[in-house]
């Protein structure tokens, strides 16, 4: 029985591809993340196929999951990288992504980060403000080089997603209001060390309908035409990412083919190179967080399923009130109970779900939290001095640890006690 791409029940036991989760848990202590190689590959190739009729570069959004094994997998398939820090540039380069396939986004690029990107001659800076534009010009001129830029315009479009992951409205910190952007382009064209080549837009994350994209891309198309009439040679349109995944069984986000057809219909006549920056929709449903039941606690009004994974491992439910399906690894029982599924962190917010009907569980049972391939491990911490969960990748009938669990000594020894204490 399939529950996610390449994740299924075989003989009543959850498998990632052809590896039993229970067998991994015998060797790797919970909690741990587990990803499907085939699911990541399939999602990337689906984008490549959907956009095959357009001149498109697919730049994976590294922030979604920055594990070097995943980046290497995607680099081997030909992916570029959308990065938001020097660290992500370094990760992408080390994984084999060519510098001419790296796009640098983010609102707070520092002097050192811009210099590093210039030294590696990356494909494009997605500029978010006039002060950033001035700094890029200054540094590029000092290095006697040219920074190829796109300016991120904010189209004031509601993405109909969670308020903390919407980025295209006028009150958001991202980009330059599209009504003001024409003047900024004129200013950019006057600066030394800068070549204006594109327009960038990204309205948010986890979009489950195409209408906000249609509204944003229509505005971008008109804006590109306007910029060209002003004499700007616009050859690139970066449409960002944001395509959602099905966290619940009831969600049906748009497929990649319909998304690509919308892009072609609204932007194809402009003859621009298209940059797409998917993240969540490539890795989100490739991964699960596997945890063990520590206790079943009966409260006065609630029954709690206390597991060994915490909000430090997966912060999305606490931070975004995000819904994740929770499934038992073994499905031999037919009995169900209602639980608040909670973790061990000393915070009331350390809650994965409330009053969720699940198969009746007992201590040491394994459970899986689904759709954790994006914004899971990459956002984790060692809060409460809890060790980061390791990461596993499955490829058919084999698996490998792609990030190990640190020791307590390694975590504690990151702190430095001054000699005057």
N, C-alpha and C positions, 0 to 999 in steps of 0.2 A: 504494500500500500504506500503510494507516494505521498509525502507531506511537504516537500520542497524539492526543487530541481536536484536530482541525484541524491536525495535523502529520503529513505523509505523504511518501512518495516518488512523484514524478511524473517520468517519463522517467529513472528511476534516480538522481534527484537529490532531496535532502530539501527540502521546502517547508514553510513556515509559512503556513497558508491558501494563498494563490495567489502567494506570493513565494518565489523560490528563495533558499536560504541562501547558495549560492555567489555569487549576484549581490549580496547584501548585503555579503559578505566582500570584494568588489572595491572597495567604497567605504568600509567600516568595518573597520579592522584588528582582528584577533582579539587576545585573547579578547573576546567580547561576549555579553550576554544578549539573548535574543529571545523576545517574548511574543506570544501570539495574543489579539487583542481578542475574537474570537468565542468562544474557549474560556472566558474570564473571564465574559463576558456569559451564556453558556449555563449555567455552573455556578451563578451567582447566581440566574438565573431558575428553575433546577431547585429550588433551596431555596424560592424564593417560591411555586412551584407546589405543592411537597410539603406546605408548611405553610399552604396557602390556606384550609383549613377551620378553622384555629385563629387566634386573635388573637395574631399573632406579629410581632415586630420583628427583622429580620436585621441584626445589627451586625457588620460585617466586622472581623476581628481585624487591626488595622493592622500589628502586629509582623511578620506573615507576609511582607508586601511593602509598603513605605510609599511607593512612587513616586507622585508627585502625579498622574500621568496615570492610573494604576490607581485611585487614590482618586476622582478626578473621574469616571471611567467608572462606578464603583459608586454614587457619589452621584447621578449622573444617573439611575440605575436605581431610586433610592429607598432605598438601603442606609443604615443607621446605621453607627456605628463603635465598636468596643471598643478602648480605648486604655490605655496603661500609663505614660504620661509626659506632661508639659506639651507637649513637642515634638510628640507624636502628636496631642494635642488641637489644637494650632495647625495641623498638617498637615490634619487632618480638616476643620476650619472653613474653611481656605483652599481646600480642594477642593470646598466646597459642602455638606458634611454639616451639617444643622442641629444646634444645640447640644442640642435636645430629643430627638436621636437618638444622643447620645454617652454611653457608659457607661465610667466610669473604674475600671479594675482595677489590680492591682499591689500588692506587699507593702510598698513603701517610698515611699509618696506623701509628698512633703515639704510643709512649710508653704506655700512659694511656689506649688507645684503645686496644692494644695488651694484656695488663695485664687484662683488663676487660674480653676479650674473653677467655683468658686462665683460668681465675677464674670460668668461666661458662662451660668450657670443650666443646667448640663448635666442630662441625664435622671436619672442615678443614679451614686452611688458604690458600688462593691462593696468593702465594708470587710473587711480581712483580720486586724485585731487590735484589742484594747481600747485601746491607746495611740493608734492611728489614729482610732478612734471618738471619743475624748476631744478630740483635736486638731480634728477636723471640727466637733464641737460648739462648741468655743471660737471657731473662726474664723467659723462661720456666725452665732453669736450676736453677735460683734463687728461683723459686717456687716449685722446685722438682717435676715437672710435665713434660709431653710430649706434644709437639705441633705437631699435624698431618698436614702435609703440602702437597700442590701441587704447582708446579712452573708454572706460566703462561708463555707460550712460544708464541713468536710473529712469525707467519709463513710467514710474508711478502706477504700476499694475499690481493689483492684489492677487497673490498666488494661491489664495484659499488653502493655506497650510498653517502649521503652528506658528504663532507670532514670533517665536524665538528662532525660526529658520526661514522666515520670509525676508527677502533682501531687496525687493524691487519697488518698495513704496517710498514716498517722499520723506517720511520720517526715519527711514533706515540710514545707517551710517555709510552704506556702500554707494560708490559711484557718484557721478555728477548729474544733477537734474537735467533731463533731456532738453528742457526749455533754455537752459544756460549753456549747454554743451557746445553749441555752434561757436560761441565766442571763445571757448576754451580751445577748440580745434584751431581757430584762427591764431590764437596765442601760441599754440604748440608749433604751428608751421613757421613761426618767426624765430624759434629758438635754435641755436646751434647744437649739433650733436644728436639731433632727434629726427627720425623719419616717421611721419604719420602714415600708417598703412591700414589701420582697421578701426572697427567699432566693436565694442564688447558689451554684452548684456547678460545678466544672470539674476533672475527674479526670485529665486528661493529653492528650497529643497523639499523632496517628498511630495511633488505635485502628482495628483491622481486624475487630472483631466487636462485636455489640450487647450481649453479656452484661454487660460492666462498666457500660454505660449503664443497663441494666435494674436492676442492683443498686443503683446510685447513685440513680436516679430513684425507686425504690421507697422508699428511706430518706427522700428529700426529701419525697415525698408524705405519709408518716406524720408527718414533722416539721412540715410546714405545718399539718396538722390539729391537732397538739399546740399550735403557736403560736397558732392561732385560738382554741383553747379557753382560752388564757391571756389572750385579749383583744386580740391583735395583729391589725391589719387588713392581712393579707398579700394583695396583689393582683398581685404580679409574681413569676415564677420565672425566673431566669436560668440556663439549662442549660449555658452555656459552649459550647465547641467541641470539637475533638478528632477528628472523623471523618477517617479516614485516606484515603490515595490509593494507587494501585498503582505503587509504585516499581519493582517487578519484574513480569515477565509472569505470574508465578504468584500474585500477590496479588489478592484480590478483596474489597475492603472493602465494607461494607454500602452499599446505595444510599440516596439521600436520602429516597425515599418510605417505605422500611421504617423508617428512623430517625424520620421524622415520625409514622408510625403508632404506633411505640413510645411516643413522647412523649404522643400523644393518649390511648393506652390507660392509661398510668400517671399522667398529670397532668391530663388533660382534665376530669375530674370536679370539679376544684378551682376551675374558672372563672377562672383567673389569666391575665394577659397573659404570654406566653412571649417571652423574649429568647434568641436563638440567636447564638452568636459564632463562626461558621466563619472560618477563615483559609486554612490549607493546602488544604482541599478546594475552595476557590474558585479559588486561583491556582496551586497546586502543579504540576498537569499542563498549565498554559498556557505554560510557559516552558522554554527550553533554554539551556545555556551552550555557545557555539560556540568551538572552539579549533583551533589549527593544530599539526601535528606539527613539532617542532623537530629532533629526532634520533630514530633507532632505534638503540639501544645494546645490543649483545650482551654480557651478562656471563657469568661462569663457570657460574652456575646459572640465571640468569634473562635474559629479553629485556625490555628496557625501552622503552616508548613514551613518550618525553619530550615533553610538550606545553607550550604557552605559557600555559595557565591554571594557577593554583596554588591552594594552600589558602587564600591570602588572598582569592581570588575566590569559592571555594566551600569552606567549612570543614566541612560536614556529614560527609563521609567520614572526615576526621581526628578530628573531635570526637565523633561518634556511631557510628563504624564503619558509616556509612550506605551502603546499596547504591543506586547509580544505574545505570540502563542507559546504555551507551555505544555510539553508533552512528556509522558513517561517513556523511558527507554525500553521498558518491558510492558507489553500490553496484554498479559495473560488474564488479568482480573477484569471483571465486568462491573464491579462495585464502584460507585462514585461518592465523593464527599465535597463539601464546599470549604475552601481554604483562603485565607490571606497568605500569599506566598511572600516570605520575608527573608532577609539575610541577617548576617551576624554583626553588621556595623552598628555602632552605638548612635543611631539616628532613627527617628520615627520614619523619615523619608526613605529608609532602606527597605522599600516595599516594591515587589515586582508586579503584583496584582492583588486585587481585593475581591473577596467573595467569588472566587473563580471555581467552577465545578470541574473537578479533575478526578481521575481514577484514584481510588483510596490508596493512600501511601503509608509507608512505615519507615522507620529509621534505616539508613543505608541504601534505600532505593535510589536509583539514578533518574534524574529528570533532565530534559533538554529545553532550553529557552531558544526559540527559533528566531531566524532573521537577524542574526548577530554579526554578520560578516562586515558590516559597515558601522562605524562609530561605536564599536564595542571595545575591543582591546586597546585601540588607538587612543581612547579617552580615559583609560583606566589609571588608577593611582595606587599608592601604598598607604592610603588613609587607614588609621588604626594600626599601622605597621603590619598590614596584611600583604602577603607576597603576591606580586602580579601573577595572574593565571598564565600558564604556558599556552602556546599556540601549536596546533597540529594541522598538517595538510595531508589529505588522503588523495591518492592517485590510483584509481581502480582497486586493486587488492593490497596495496602497500600504503604505509603512512610514515611520516617523518615529523619529528619535532622541529618547528621552524622558529620558535622562540622559547627558550627554556625558562623555567621558574627560577628566579634568583634565590639565593640563600638569605637567611636572616642577617648573617654577617655582612653580605654584600650590600644589603639595604641600609643597615645601621652604619656601616663604615663609609657611606657617602657623606655623613656628617663629620665635621672637623671641630674638635674641641681645642680652643686656643690654649697656648702654653701657660697663660696667666690664670687659668682655672685649676 
